[in-house]
Amino acid sequence: MNRALRKAYLQALQIDSWVLRGAPAMPQRIEPRPAEQWSALMRGVETCERCDLCKTRTRTVFGVGDRRAEWFVVGEAPGADEDRQGEPFVGRAGQLLNAMLRAIDLEREQVFIANVLKCRPPGNRDPLQSEIAACLPHLERQIALVRPKILLVVGRIAAHALLRTDAPLARLRQKTHRFGEAAVPLVVTYHPAYLLRTPTDKRRAWEDLKFAREVLAGG
Ligand code: URA
């Protein structure tokens, strides 16, 4: 094609010739790879001093499980066993949580489990609002990285922290809430430690687990 013809052709197409020659590369924002994002987040939690719980903790409790899980379980805060071992839900409540998951055909390793607080409140007292506010960004980042299909939130304190409400747990159960920008479906149920004290509510917890499974299935 001679030059005049090529120019007319490009004009007709409204394309500058530099497009055809290859446009200069646009400056790109280089996103760290997922493994690097996880490492940065883990380091951030390990070294966190955003609240005074860093002074009394034995270990931080980051969270465990499948980083690509469909189910993301959110608890309240580490207890004594978790503080010693650095893993969430390893005590008696953890045993019951595992059984609850198994009841809906899930092994612990198939889900991701993390708490609202990454450090143990001394004497297992309730978390302070200031501690929740300081720690929540860690959990939000975990949820953003896992991109779960459902959040199963166990207990009043975790539910209040994520849903920014103080409604009684009975009013939060059996509903599909949404969390964050991605509007991840969120279902609330009883905390396993509560169920150890009140086994008669296990039947209601079973209803909640079935409900969560239906939510995930889109039903
Ligand atoms: N209770 C929680 O909420 N989280 C744990 O990790 C253990 C007990």
Boltz pocket constraint, residues with backbone or C-beta under 6 A from the ligand:
constraints:
  - pocket:
      binder: B
      contacts: [[A, 75], [A, 76], [A, 77], [A, 78], [A, 79], [A, 82], [A, 87], [A, 88], [A, 89], [A, 90], [A, 91], [A, 93], [A, 94], [A, 115], [A, 154], [A, 193]]
      max_distance: 6.0
